[in-house]
Amino acid sequence: MSGREQGKALLKNLSTQVKDTLNDDGEQLVHKRGVEAMVDLATDLTSEDAPPGLIVQRDGGLRIKLFRKDRPGLVTIEWQRSIGALVTSWERSDKTGGPFKFTWRESDESFIEMSLGTELYAWLTSTMSDVLYPETRKA
């Protein structure tokens, strides 16, 4: 195999690797998924199916804060491009939790928390119940 043929094979291999991580515009697919997740979350949390009284505050393009009027408690969700993860945290009057880092798992087609293995929406509903809607907790 000539030097040029070896070079072409190397370029083809690189092209295949790049196509697995970038879209046709050269944008990182994980970043695209993160931005889409933030849009989806904002849409879902402001839909008619969202819990009543929930206030969704967009804090910049890639951060959302969730709270209720006249109630202690805050849940924050942020896309951090530099680490390729959705980073969440929560706080209420007596304690705080986080950061929790959710990364995209292609096999599940969802964001999964890195250390707990919890899916994003499962974590969010559980956390919202505990932090923002404590009246839903069973005694």
C-alpha positions as CSV (number, residue, x, y, z in Angstrom):
1,M,0.0,0.0,0.0
2,S,1.4,3.3,-1.0
3,G,1.9,6.3,1.3
4,R,-1.0,8.1,-0.4
5,E,-3.3,5.1,0.0
6,Q,-2.4,4.8,3.7
7,G,-3.0,8.5,4.1
8,K,-6.5,8.2,2.4
9,A,-7.3,5.3,4.7
10,L,-6.3,7.4,7.8
11,L,-8.4,10.3,6.5
12,K,-11.4,8.1,6.0
13,N,-11.0,6.6,9.5
14,L,-10.9,10.2,10.9
15,S,-13.9,11.2,8.9
16,T,-15.9,8.2,10.3
17,Q,-14.9,9.2,13.9
18,V,-15.8,12.8,13.4
19,K,-19.2,11.9,11.9
20,D,-19.9,10.0,15.1
21,T,-19.5,13.1,17.2
22,L,-20.4,16.1,14.9
23,N,-23.4,16.9,12.7
24,D,-22.9,18.1,9.1
25,D,-22.4,21.7,10.3
26,G,-19.5,20.6,12.6
27,E,-21.6,21.2,15.7
28,Q,-21.0,18.7,18.5
29,L,-24.0,16.3,18.6
30,V,-23.8,16.2,22.4
31,H,-24.2,20.0,22.6
32,K,-27.1,19.8,20.2
33,R,-28.8,17.2,22.4
34,G,-28.1,19.4,25.5
35,V,-29.7,22.5,23.9
36,E,-32.6,20.4,22.7
37,A,-33.1,19.0,26.2
38,M,-33.2,22.5,27.7
39,V,-35.9,23.5,25.1
40,D,-37.8,20.4,25.8
41,L,-37.7,20.8,29.6
42,A,-38.8,24.5,29.3
43,T,-41.7,23.4,27.1
44,D,-42.7,20.5,29.3
45,L,-42.5,22.6,32.5
46,T,-44.7,25.3,31.1
47,S,-47.3,23.1,29.4
48,E,-50.8,22.4,30.7
49,D,-49.5,19.1,32.1
50,A,-47.0,20.9,34.4
51,P,-47.7,21.1,38.2
52,P,-49.9,24.0,39.2
53,G,-48.1,27.1,40.6
54,L,-44.8,26.1,39.1
55,I,-42.7,29.2,38.0
56,V,-40.2,28.5,35.3
57,Q,-37.6,31.3,35.0
58,R,-35.2,31.2,32.1
59,D,-31.8,32.4,33.4
60,G,-29.9,32.9,30.2
61,G,-30.3,30.7,27.3
62,L,-29.2,27.5,28.9
63,R,-30.3,27.7,32.6
64,I,-33.7,27.2,34.1
65,K,-34.8,27.9,37.6
66,L,-37.9,26.3,39.0
67,F,-39.8,27.6,42.1
68,R,-43.2,28.4,43.6
69,K,-44.4,31.7,44.7
70,D,-44.2,32.3,48.5
71,R,-42.7,28.8,49.0
72,P,-39.1,28.0,49.9
73,G,-37.3,25.8,47.4
74,L,-35.5,26.1,44.1
75,V,-34.5,23.6,41.5
76,T,-31.9,24.7,38.9
77,I,-31.1,22.9,35.6
78,E,-28.2,24.1,33.4
79,W,-26.6,22.8,30.2
80,Q,-22.8,23.1,30.6
81,R,-21.2,22.7,27.1
82,S,-17.7,22.6,28.5
83,I,-18.4,19.3,30.2
84,G,-21.2,18.1,27.9
85,A,-23.7,17.6,30.8
86,L,-26.9,18.9,32.2
87,V,-26.1,20.0,35.7
88,T,-28.8,20.2,38.3
89,S,-29.1,21.2,41.9
90,W,-31.8,22.0,44.4
91,E,-32.1,24.0,47.6
92,R,-34.8,24.4,50.3
93,S,-34.7,26.1,53.6
94,D,-33.0,23.3,55.5
95,K,-30.5,21.9,53.0
96,T,-29.2,21.8,49.4
97,G,-28.3,19.1,47.0
98,G,-26.1,18.8,44.0
99,P,-24.5,19.3,41.6
100,F,-25.9,16.3,39.8
101,K,-24.5,15.7,36.3
102,F,-26.6,14.1,33.6
103,T,-24.9,12.9,30.4
104,W,-26.4,11.7,27.2
105,R,-26.6,7.9,26.9
106,E,-27.3,6.9,23.3
107,S,-28.4,3.4,24.2
108,D,-31.3,4.8,26.4
109,E,-31.8,7.9,24.3
110,S,-31.9,10.0,27.5
111,F,-29.8,11.9,30.0
112,I,-28.6,9.7,32.9
113,E,-27.1,10.9,36.1
114,M,-23.4,10.0,36.2
115,S,-23.2,8.5,39.7
116,L,-26.8,7.6,40.5
117,G,-27.8,6.2,37.2
118,T,-31.1,8.0,37.4
119,E,-32.9,9.3,34.3
120,L,-33.3,13.1,34.1
121,Y,-37.2,13.2,34.2
122,A,-37.3,10.6,37.0
123,W,-34.9,12.7,39.0
124,L,-36.7,15.9,38.3
125,T,-40.2,14.7,39.3
126,S,-38.8,13.2,42.5
127,T,-36.9,16.3,43.3
128,M,-39.8,18.6,42.5
129,S,-42.0,16.5,44.7
130,D,-39.6,16.7,47.6
131,V,-38.4,20.3,47.2
132,L,-41.2,22.3,45.6
133,Y,-44.3,20.2,46.3
134,P,-43.7,18.7,49.8
135,E,-47.4,18.3,50.3
136,T,-47.2,15.4,47.8
137,R,-44.9,13.4,50.0
138,K,-46.6,10.5,51.8
139,A,-46.6,10.7,55.5
